Amino acid sequence: MCSFDRVSHDRLMSRLAGRIKDKRVLKVIRQYLRSGVMISGVTVPTEEGTPQGGPLSPLLSNIVLDELDKELEKRGHRYVRYADDFMIFCKSRKAAERVMQSITRFLTVKLKLKVNQDKSAVSRPWLRKFLGFTYFQMCGQSKIRIHAKSMKRFKDKVRELTSRKRGKSLWQVIRELNQYFRGWWNYFRLTEAKSFLKGLKIWIMRRLRSLIWKQWKNPKTRVRNLEKLGISHQDAMLCGNARKKYWHMSKIKWVAIAMPERYFIEKGLYLPGN
């Protein structure tokens, strides 16, 4: 992975000028590059590098690394790249180490870029993360799946949205979850994720049940609402008067029967994979 905080503006603009004839467009891009960054509330001018996170950043990354693509193709390497994130595939570890050294030298010397050593390594494809994905073999075929770090990031976000300390209603929580779930699943839907999604849905249901259990607050309210959801008076009394914590109660049989997956779907919840 490369860092673009040292990209020469003059070199980049020279490459753009070879393709873009409209000087007004070139002027806007130049202004974008030199717009500066805010550090501790103070705007600092940028003499080199490209702004990260902006809508133009991936395009500029592709322009800067077009020379890398041509160099890799000339050497006959198999590779995959998106913006500044790329992987090069070699037949042996020794060959991979040799390629990493030579490509690092090409990026730093010729393209004047800084290589992120923390995110660069020689490793097996199924041990590395690329754009949130990783690879594995199944029945002799290469498949893609969600990387463990992406799964952790997803669960951290769900924990944040379903936190019992936020004081949000169930309707508000479901609306926020739906916005996040739809965007996340549209990105990862091509992966092999059936087993992960099955466990994920069970976990999400428990998060929502524990949230509701806290919102019901006192035993009388819990007993009354459980009965409304079809639980017998005796079982509702046992559950409603239990002194267990919210997370523990979310997996209790009668609470799970009262609020199954269908209960939340009917309230508008969108679940990944459904």
C-alpha positions in Angstrom: 0.0 0.0 0.0 1.3 3.5 -0.9 1.0 6.8 0.8 0.2 9.8 -1.4 1.3 12.5 0.9 4.5 13.0 -1.2 3.1 13.1 -4.7 4.6 15.9 -6.8 1.9 18.3 -7.9 3.9 19.4 -11.0 4.5 15.8 -12.1 0.9 14.8 -11.6 -0.4 17.9 -13.4 2.0 17.2 -16.3 0.4 13.8 -16.7 -3.1 15.1 -16.5 -2.3 17.8 -19.1 -1.4 15.1 -21.5 -5.0 13.8 -21.4 -7.1 16.8 -20.4 -7.1 19.7 -22.9 -9.6 22.0 -21.0 -7.4 24.3 -18.9 -10.3 25.2 -16.7 -10.5 21.6 -15.5 -6.8 21.5 -14.9 -7.0 24.7 -12.9 -9.8 23.3 -10.6 -7.7 20.1 -10.0 -4.7 22.2 -9.1 -6.8 24.2 -6.7 -8.1 21.0 -5.2 -4.5 19.7 -4.7 -3.4 22.9 -3.0 -6.5 23.5 -0.9 -4.6 22.7 2.2 -5.4 20.6 5.3 -6.7 21.6 8.7 -4.4 20.8 11.6 -5.6 21.8 15.1 -8.1 24.3 13.6 -5.4 25.9 11.4 -5.4 25.5 7.6 -1.9 24.5 6.4 -1.2 24.8 2.6 -0.3 21.6 0.8 2.8 21.8 -1.5 2.8 18.1 -2.3 0.6 15.0 -1.9 -3.1 14.4 -2.7 -6.0 14.9 -0.3 -7.2 11.6 1.1 -10.8 10.6 1.5 -12.1 13.0 -1.2 -14.2 12.0 -4.2 -11.3 12.7 -6.5 -8.7 10.8 -4.5 -9.3 7.3 -6.1 -9.1 8.8 -9.6 -5.8 10.6 -8.8 -4.5 7.4 -7.3 -5.2 5.5 -10.5 -3.5 8.2 -12.5 -0.4 8.2 -10.3 -0.2 4.4 -10.2 -0.8 3.9 -13.9 3.0 3.6 -14.4 3.0 0.9 -11.7 0.4 -1.1 -13.7 2.5 -0.8 -16.9 5.6 -1.9 -15.0 3.9 -5.0 -13.5 2.5 -5.9 -16.9 5.9 -5.5 -18.6 7.4 -7.9 -16.0 4.6 -10.4 -16.5 3.3 -10.3 -12.9 -0.2 -11.2 -11.9 -1.7 -8.6 -9.7 -4.9 -6.9 -8.5 -5.1 -3.2 -7.6 -7.8 -0.7 -6.5 -6.5 2.9 -6.0 -3.5 2.6 -3.7 -4.3 -0.9 -2.5 -2.8 -3.8 -4.5 -1.6 -7.4 -4.3 1.0 -9.1 -6.5 0.9 -12.9 -6.8 4.1 -14.9 -7.1 4.8 -18.7 -7.2 7.2 -18.8 -4.3 8.0 -16.9 -1.1 11.6 -16.2 -2.4 10.2 -14.7 -5.6 7.7 -12.7 -3.7 10.4 -11.2 -1.4 12.5 -10.3 -4.5 9.5 -8.6 -6.2 8.5 -6.7 -3.1 12.0 -5.2 -2.9 12.2 -4.3 -6.5 8.6 -2.8 -6.6 9.2 -0.9 -3.4 12.3 0.6 -5.0 10.3 1.4 -8.2 7.6 3.2 -6.1 10.0 5.2 -3.9 12.7 6.1 -6.5 10.8 6.5 -9.7 7.3 7.5 -8.6 8.5 9.3 -5.5 5.9 7.6 -3.3 6.1 6.3 0.3 5.3 2.6 0.9 3.3 1.9 4.0 5.5 -0.8 5.6 3.0 -1.6 8.3 0.4 -2.7 5.7 2.9 -4.3 3.2 4.0 -7.9 3.6 4.9 -11.2 1.9 2.2 -13.6 2.8 -0.3 -16.2 1.6 -3.4 -14.7 -0.2 -5.8 -16.2 2.3 -4.0 -14.5 5.2 -4.2 -11.0 3.7 -7.0 -8.5 3.5 -7.8 -6.7 0.2 -10.6 -4.1 0.3 -12.2 -6.0 3.2 -12.1 -9.4 1.5 -9.9 -12.5 1.7 -9.6 -15.7 -0.3 -9.9 -19.4 0.3 -10.1 -22.7 -1.5 -13.3 -24.8 -1.6 -13.7 -27.9 -3.8 -10.7 -26.9 -5.8 -12.0 -23.4 -6.6 -10.9 -20.0 -5.3 -13.6 -18.2 -3.4 -13.8 -14.8 -1.6 -15.1 -14.2 1.9 -15.3 -11.4 4.4 -12.0 -10.8 6.2 -12.0 -11.2 10.0 -11.1 -7.6 10.5 -14.1 -6.5 8.4 -16.4 -8.8 10.4 -15.0 -7.2 13.7 -15.6 -3.7 12.3 -19.2 -4.7 11.4 -19.9 -6.1 14.9 -18.3 -3.0 16.5 -20.7 -0.8 14.5 -23.7 -2.9 15.4 -22.7 -2.7 19.1 -22.6 1.0 18.8 -26.0 1.3 17.1 -27.7 -1.1 19.5 -26.1 0.2 22.7 -28.6 0.3 25.6 -27.1 3.6 26.8 -28.1 5.6 23.7 -31.7 6.1 24.8 -33.0 5.4 21.3 -36.4 3.8 20.5 -36.6 0.5 18.8 -37.9 2.2 15.6 -34.9 4.6 15.6 -32.4 1.8 16.1 -33.9 -0.3 13.3 -33.8 2.7 10.9 -30.1 3.2 11.7 -29.3 -0.5 11.4 -31.1 -0.7 8.0 -29.1 2.1 6.6 -25.9 0.4 7.7 -26.9 -3.1 6.8 -28.0 -2.2 3.2 -24.7 -0.5 2.4 -22.6 -3.2 4.0 -24.4 -6.1 2.4 -24.4 -4.4 -1.1 -20.6 -4.3 -0.8 -20.1 -7.9 0.6 -23.0 -9.8 -1.1 -20.7 -11.6 -3.6 -18.8 -13.4 -0.8 -19.3 -16.9 0.6 -20.8 -15.9 3.9 -23.7 -18.2 4.7 -22.3 -19.7 7.9 -21.2 -16.2 9.1 -24.5 -14.7 8.4 -26.4 -17.4 10.2 -24.5 -16.7 13.4 -24.6 -13.0 12.8 -28.4 -12.9 12.7 -28.7 -14.8 15.9 -26.3 -12.3 17.5 -28.2 -9.3 16.2 -31.5 -10.7 17.5 -29.9 -11.0 21.0 -28.7 -7.4 20.8 -32.2 -6.2 19.9 -33.9 -8.3 22.6 -31.6 -7.1 25.3 -32.3 -3.5 24.2 -36.1 -4.1 24.4 -35.8 -5.9 27.7 -34.1 -2.8 29.2 -36.8 -0.5 27.7 -39.5 -2.5 29.3 -37.9 -1.6 32.6 -40.0 -3.1 35.4 -41.3 -6.7 35.9 -45.0 -5.8 35.4 -44.3 -4.3 32.0 -42.2 -7.3 31.0 -44.9 -9.8 32.1 -47.7 -7.9 30.3 -45.7 -7.5 27.0 -44.6 -11.2 27.0 -48.3 -12.2 27.4 -49.2 -9.9 24.5 -46.6 -11.7 22.4 -48.2 -15.1 23.1 -46.3 -16.3 26.2 -48.4 -18.0 28.9 -49.0 -16.2 32.2 -46.9 -18.6 34.2 -43.9 -18.5 31.8 -44.2 -14.7 31.5 -44.1 -14.4 35.3 -41.0 -16.5 35.5 -39.2 -14.5 32.8 -40.5 -11.0 33.8 -39.5 -11.4 37.4 -36.1 -12.8 36.7 -33.1 -10.8 38.0 -30.7 -11.8 35.3 -28.9 -9.2 33.2 -30.2 -8.0 29.9 -27.8 -10.0 27.7 -28.5 -13.2 29.6 -32.3 -12.7 29.2 -32.0 -12.2 25.5 -31.3 -15.9 25.0 -33.9 -17.2 27.5 -36.3 -19.6 25.7 -39.6 -17.7 26.2 -38.0 -14.3 25.4 -36.6 -15.8 22.2 -40.0 -17.3 21.3 -41.8 -14.0 22.0 -39.4 -12.0 19.8 -38.1 -14.3 17.0 -36.4 -13.0 13.9 -39.9 -12.6 12.3 -40.9 -10.1 15.0 -38.2 -7.7 14.1 -38.6 -8.1 10.3 -42.3 -7.2 10.7 -41.2 -4.0 12.5 -39.1 -3.2 9.4 -35.7 -4.6 10.1 -33.6 -5.5 7.1 -31.1 -8.3 7.7 -28.0 -9.0 5.5 -28.6 -12.0 3.2 -32.4 -11.9 3.4 
